[in-house]
Amino acid sequence: MRILVTGAVGFIGFHLAKRLLVDGHSVLGFDGMTPYYEPALKERRRAMLQNYDGIQFVEGMLEDSAHLRDTVTSFRPNIIVHLAAQAGVRYSIEHPDTYVQSNLVGTANLLEAARLCPPQHLLIASTSSVYGGNADRPFREVSRTDFPVSLYAATKKACEAMSHSYAHLFKIPTTCFRFFTVYGPWGRPDMALFKFVSAIERGIPIDVYGEGRMRRDFTYVDDLIEGVVRLMSIVPKTGAPVTFDNGLDSLSPVAPWRSVNIAGGQPIELMDFIKVVEAAVGKPAILNMLPMQMGDVEITHADPGLFMALTDYLPATSIEAGVQRFVEWHRSWTQQAERSAT
Ligand SMILES: NC(=O)c1ccc[n+]([C@@H]2O[C@H](COP(=O)([O-])OP(=O)(O)OC[C@H]3O[C@@H](n4cnc5c(N)ncnc54)[C@H](O)[C@@H]3O)[C@@H](O)[C@H]2O)c1
């Protein structure tokens, strides 16, 4: 199949594109190589993808509607996986405009391109952050998402809503997957695991927000990718809800559109997570205890029932094994960066 992956040199996009190439698909990676975090990481990921025969790479911004439209109409993808976005909760407080441009304008442009050249299935990355201040846990796809506590969450909720309108109006089958704190090799330097490992290795204190009482439902990246790949072939059809024990399908009554959590449903407290990181690094952390940051939610906890019913799969990598793999990768990445600096 011809698969367009936006955000292909981002953390998740890189892993997805690699998996699709290994599976023999033809992949067009579209990415603006934005400077949100160290460009060397994105360049390295891009170079690794370019080792595969089936890859084409187009550098461009979602905001450039004509370029995006031409890219989509000339490639004519069977499937579009839209991952490119300005990610990060905390950055959205100081840089709202980037979120408006990348996530709102960018996603609207992507939807217009998909309208001109409709794929068999459009899959869009959303986030656990859309559940925001909802106190009903675990979060189900049918739980309310009307209480965003960051602009990042608000823009992702808007992406879900915009894509629903296109699914309804133009019959574009669409799945919005809600990711929950994804981690693993080639991960994002702005995320806690990367920051913790870098600091503990160097004996620098780590900032522990929410006094360590926050809980996160972590997903190891390979598990996430398995879920994404399985969902690619589960194309929503209007009026065909999946039924399962104690669950409600989120399928729209008026459009081939569905939202799905991808997570294991096993949240872990921040202090326990830090213990796992300390064990993997082999050194104790120096803790700088701080209150909750603006925009953060106290707990993310997925109900994976719909995801399991649809895919017959549940993320299974233990946090110990996943963090260990991240630490090993981080060491080799740091050594490589030090070698190229000398
Ligand atoms: N990593 C997580 O834990 C997590 C959790 C929830 C949701 N998500 C969502 O998953 C998706 C992928 O996240 P990630 O962790 O891989 O982030 P990432 O920042 O590593 O990847 C995003 C990629 O998109 C590109 N990009 C950003 N804005 C762009 C624009 N306007 N035009 C073109 N390219 C642009 C960037 O260059 C980057 O390579 C995002 O939509 C994010 O919001 C991630």
The ligand as an ORCA input file, in Angstrom:
! r2SCAN-3c Opt
* xyz 0 1
  N       4.803     11.055     22.389
  C       3.692     11.002     23.122
  O       3.714     10.550     24.279
  C       2.378     11.487     22.572
  C       1.247     11.413     23.407
  C       0.034     11.854     22.915
  C      -0.084     12.313     21.616
  N       1.025     12.385     20.830
  C       0.868     12.891     19.457
  O       1.525     12.000     18.568
  C       2.070     12.699     17.468
  C       3.554     12.397     17.323
  O       4.213     12.811     18.508
  P       5.772     12.623     18.726
  O       5.960     12.321     20.166
  O       6.317     11.727     17.714
  O       6.271     14.133     18.495
  P       7.507     14.699     17.648
  O       7.589     16.150     18.011
  O       8.697     13.858     17.882
  O       7.035     14.523     16.160
  C       6.233     15.455     15.476
  C       6.845     15.685     14.108
  O       6.006     16.582     13.401
  C       6.795     17.564     12.734
  N       5.989     18.782     12.677
  C       5.556     19.515     13.716
  N       4.836     20.561     13.272
  C       4.830     20.471     11.925
  C       4.259     21.257     10.893
  N       3.546     22.334     11.193
  N       4.443     20.884      9.613
  C       5.177     19.775      9.308
  N       5.762     18.995     10.247
  C       5.577     19.345     11.532
  C       8.042     17.734     13.586
  O       9.165     18.170     12.817
  C       8.237     16.345     14.172
  O       9.183     15.600     13.432
  C       1.750     14.175     17.713
  O       0.565     14.481     17.014
  C       1.524     14.234     19.207
  O       0.681     15.311     19.550
  C       2.268     11.980     21.283
*
